[in-house]
Every structure is written in structure tokens, then in C-alpha cells.
Amino acid sequence: MGTIPPPNTGDLHVSVEDLNAAAAYVERLKQYVDDTIIYEMERVKERMKGDSNNAQAVPNGTPFGAYEDARMQWQALTKSTANMELHLKTLSQRLASLKQGTEDIAKAFGDTEARNGANGKEIERLLESAAPPPAAGGAPTYPYTA
């Protein structure tokens, strides 16, 4: 089996700041879903309850078929509202997971940058403490000549 080459990222450069900004944006989007859209769903449910104090009277009675049709439509509306609420909760959970994953990636980037910085300082320290290279015209440091 052949090896899988790494993906071609082209000119893609991601920084910890970019990831933190993405996490903040996802958090704002989650808040929008949680606050605004769920609030609107609550308003829809309240309107669905109707005004039980002022029951609507249908003139000349309601034929049975129309009543059944209205009852079935009401059940469908109730079910679709419940489904929409479930989808909104799922969306909110997925946004929270996306935000957490983005924060985890940003933390990993930050840790890697810190490690790379520490390794670079260690390499600089080792290079400074190393013996200077031999002079260009000096004797070879290996035991044989070509």
C-alpha cells in the first residue's frame, strides 16, 4: 500500500489569535442560537396555546371533517415545533463542541509555540557554549585524507 501524502495547505497560515477569534465567533453564534432563536420558539409555543378565556366560536357549528383536519394540522404543527426545538438544542451542543475543539487546538498551538521557543533558546545556548569551528587552513580533524 502506498503512503498518503500530507495535505497541500498552500498559503494557509493559522495563528493562535486566529483560532481564539474563531472560538469567540462560535461562542457568539451559540449565544445567538440560545437566546434569540430559542426565545422566538417560546413565543411561537405561547401563541400556539391560544387564548383559552376567549374561545373562538365557529358560526353554524363545525363539520366533523373540518374539525379532524384542524386537529391533524395542530398535531403536525406541535410535532414540527418539538422537532425544531430538538434541532436547535442539537445545534447549540454542536456549536459548544466546535468552540471547545477550537480552543483545544489554539491551546495546542500555543503550547507548541512555547516549546519551540524554549527549544530555540536551548539550541542558541548550546551553540554559544560549543567550541569554535577549526580554522579553514588547519589540519584535518579526521585520521585519513582523500
C-alpha positions as a Markdown table, in Angstrom:
| # | Residue | x | y | z |
|---|---|---|---|---|
| 1 | Met | 0.0 | 0.0 | 0.0 |
| 2 | Gly | 1.2 | 3.5 | -0.8 |
| 3 | Thr | 1.7 | 6.2 | 1.6 |
| 4 | Ile | -0.7 | 9.1 | 1.9 |
| 5 | Pro | 1.0 | 12.4 | 1.2 |
| 6 | Pro | 0.3 | 15.3 | 3.6 |
| 7 | Pro | -2.4 | 17.7 | 2.5 |
| 8 | Asn | -1.5 | 20.6 | 0.4 |
| 9 | Thr | -2.3 | 23.6 | 2.5 |
| 10 | Gly | -1.0 | 26.2 | 0.1 |
| 11 | Asp | -0.6 | 29.6 | 1.7 |
| 12 | Leu | -2.7 | 28.7 | 4.7 |
| 13 | His | -1.3 | 30.2 | 7.9 |
| 14 | Val | -3.1 | 29.8 | 11.2 |
| 15 | Ser | -2.2 | 31.6 | 14.3 |
| 16 | Val | -3.3 | 31.2 | 17.9 |
| 17 | Glu | -5.0 | 34.6 | 17.6 |
| 18 | Asp | -7.0 | 33.4 | 14.6 |
| 19 | Leu | -8.1 | 30.3 | 16.5 |
| 20 | Asn | -9.1 | 32.4 | 19.5 |
| 21 | Ala | -11.1 | 34.8 | 17.3 |
| 22 | Ala | -12.8 | 31.8 | 15.7 |
| 23 | Ala | -13.7 | 30.4 | 19.1 |
| 24 | Ala | -15.1 | 33.8 | 20.2 |
| 25 | Tyr | -17.2 | 34.0 | 17.0 |
| 26 | Val | -18.6 | 30.5 | 17.6 |
| 27 | Glu | -19.5 | 31.4 | 21.1 |
| 28 | Arg | -21.4 | 34.5 | 19.9 |
| 29 | Leu | -23.2 | 32.3 | 17.3 |
| 30 | Lys | -24.1 | 29.8 | 20.1 |
| 31 | Gln | -25.4 | 32.7 | 22.2 |
| 32 | Tyr | -27.5 | 33.9 | 19.3 |
| 33 | Val | -29.0 | 30.4 | 18.9 |
| 34 | Asp | -29.6 | 30.0 | 22.6 |
| 35 | Asp | -31.0 | 33.5 | 23.2 |
| 36 | Thr | -32.7 | 34.8 | 20.1 |
| 37 | Ile | -33.9 | 31.7 | 18.3 |
| 38 | Ile | -35.0 | 29.8 | 21.4 |
| 39 | Tyr | -36.8 | 32.9 | 22.6 |
| 40 | Glu | -38.7 | 33.1 | 19.3 |
| 41 | Met | -39.6 | 29.4 | 19.6 |
| 42 | Glu | -41.0 | 30.1 | 23.1 |
| 43 | Arg | -43.1 | 32.9 | 21.6 |
| 44 | Val | -44.4 | 30.5 | 18.9 |
| 45 | Lys | -45.3 | 28.0 | 21.6 |
| 46 | Glu | -47.1 | 30.6 | 23.6 |
| 47 | Arg | -49.1 | 31.7 | 20.5 |
| 48 | Met | -49.9 | 28.1 | 19.8 |
| 49 | Lys | -51.6 | 27.8 | 23.2 |
| 50 | Gly | -54.1 | 30.5 | 22.2 |
| 51 | Asp | -56.4 | 32.4 | 24.5 |
| 52 | Ser | -58.5 | 29.9 | 26.4 |
| 53 | Asn | -60.5 | 32.7 | 28.0 |
| 54 | Asn | -61.9 | 33.8 | 24.7 |
| 55 | Ala | -62.7 | 30.5 | 22.9 |
| 56 | Gln | -63.5 | 31.0 | 19.2 |
| 57 | Ala | -67.0 | 30.0 | 18.3 |
| 58 | Val | -67.4 | 28.8 | 14.7 |
| 59 | Pro | -70.6 | 30.1 | 13.2 |
| 60 | Asn | -73.2 | 27.4 | 12.4 |
| 61 | Gly | -71.0 | 24.7 | 14.0 |
| 62 | Thr | -68.0 | 22.9 | 12.6 |
| 63 | Pro | -68.4 | 20.0 | 10.3 |
| 64 | Phe | -66.6 | 16.9 | 11.6 |
| 65 | Gly | -64.2 | 16.7 | 8.7 |
| 66 | Ala | -63.0 | 20.2 | 9.2 |
| 67 | Tyr | -62.5 | 19.5 | 12.9 |
| 68 | Glu | -60.5 | 16.4 | 12.2 |
| 69 | Asp | -58.4 | 18.2 | 9.6 |
| 70 | Ala | -57.7 | 21.1 | 12.0 |
| 71 | Arg | -56.8 | 18.5 | 14.8 |
| 72 | Met | -54.4 | 16.7 | 12.4 |
| 73 | Gln | -52.8 | 20.0 | 11.4 |
| 74 | Trp | -52.4 | 21.0 | 15.0 |
| 75 | Gln | -50.7 | 17.7 | 15.8 |
| 76 | Ala | -48.3 | 18.2 | 12.8 |
| 77 | Leu | -47.6 | 21.8 | 14.0 |
| 78 | Thr | -46.9 | 20.6 | 17.6 |
| 79 | Lys | -44.6 | 17.8 | 16.3 |
| 80 | Ser | -42.7 | 20.1 | 13.9 |
| 81 | Thr | -42.3 | 22.7 | 16.8 |
| 82 | Ala | -40.9 | 19.9 | 19.0 |
| 83 | Asn | -38.6 | 18.8 | 16.2 |
| 84 | Met | -37.4 | 22.3 | 15.7 |
| 85 | Glu | -36.6 | 22.7 | 19.4 |
| 86 | Leu | -34.6 | 19.4 | 19.3 |
| 87 | His | -32.7 | 20.6 | 16.3 |
| 88 | Leu | -31.9 | 23.9 | 18.0 |
| 89 | Lys | -30.7 | 22.1 | 21.1 |
| 90 | Thr | -28.5 | 19.9 | 18.9 |
| 91 | Leu | -27.1 | 22.9 | 17.0 |
| 92 | Ser | -26.3 | 24.6 | 20.3 |
| 93 | Gln | -24.5 | 21.5 | 21.6 |
| 94 | Arg | -22.5 | 21.2 | 18.3 |
| 95 | Leu | -21.6 | 24.8 | 18.5 |
| 96 | Ala | -20.3 | 24.3 | 22.0 |
| 97 | Ser | -18.3 | 21.3 | 20.9 |
| 98 | Leu | -16.9 | 23.3 | 18.0 |
| 99 | Lys | -15.9 | 26.1 | 20.3 |
| 100 | Gln | -14.2 | 23.6 | 22.7 |
| 101 | Gly | -12.4 | 21.9 | 19.9 |
| 102 | Thr | -11.2 | 25.3 | 18.5 |
| 103 | Glu | -10.0 | 26.3 | 22.0 |
| 104 | Asp | -8.2 | 23.0 | 22.4 |
| 105 | Ile | -6.4 | 23.5 | 19.0 |
| 106 | Ala | -5.5 | 27.0 | 20.0 |
| 107 | Lys | -4.0 | 25.8 | 23.3 |
| 108 | Ala | -2.0 | 23.1 | 21.4 |
| 109 | Phe | -0.7 | 25.7 | 19.0 |
| 110 | Gly | 0.2 | 27.9 | 22.0 |
| 111 | Asp | 2.0 | 25.1 | 23.7 |
| 112 | Thr | 3.9 | 24.2 | 20.6 |
| 113 | Glu | 5.0 | 27.8 | 20.1 |
| 114 | Ala | 6.2 | 27.9 | 23.7 |
| 115 | Arg | 8.0 | 24.6 | 23.3 |
| 116 | Asn | 9.6 | 25.7 | 20.0 |
| 117 | Gly | 10.7 | 29.0 | 21.7 |
| 118 | Ala | 12.2 | 27.1 | 24.6 |
| 119 | Asn | 14.0 | 24.7 | 22.2 |
| 120 | Gly | 15.3 | 27.6 | 20.1 |
| 121 | Lys | 16.8 | 29.2 | 23.2 |
| 122 | Glu | 18.3 | 25.9 | 24.2 |
| 123 | Ile | 19.9 | 25.5 | 20.8 |
| 124 | Glu | 21.2 | 29.0 | 20.9 |
| 125 | Arg | 22.7 | 28.3 | 24.4 |
| 126 | Leu | 24.4 | 25.1 | 23.1 |
| 127 | Leu | 25.8 | 26.9 | 20.0 |
| 128 | Glu | 27.2 | 29.7 | 22.1 |
| 129 | Ser | 28.9 | 27.2 | 24.5 |
| 130 | Ala | 30.2 | 25.0 | 21.7 |
| 131 | Ala | 33.9 | 25.1 | 20.7 |
| 132 | Pro | 34.6 | 27.3 | 17.7 |
| 133 | Pro | 35.0 | 25.6 | 14.4 |
| 134 | Pro | 38.5 | 24.7 | 13.2 |
| 135 | Ala | 40.4 | 27.2 | 11.1 |
| 136 | Ala | 40.0 | 26.8 | 7.4 |
| 137 | Gly | 43.7 | 26.2 | 6.7 |
| 138 | Gly | 44.2 | 24.0 | 9.7 |
| 139 | Ala | 44.9 | 20.3 | 9.8 |
| 140 | Pro | 42.0 | 18.0 | 9.1 |
| 141 | Thr | 40.2 | 16.6 | 12.2 |
| 142 | Tyr | 39.8 | 13.1 | 10.7 |
| 143 | Pro | 42.5 | 10.5 | 10.6 |
| 144 | Tyr | 42.7 | 9.9 | 6.9 |
| 145 | Thr | 43.0 | 12.0 | 3.7 |
| 146 | Ala | 41.3 | 11.6 | 0.5 |
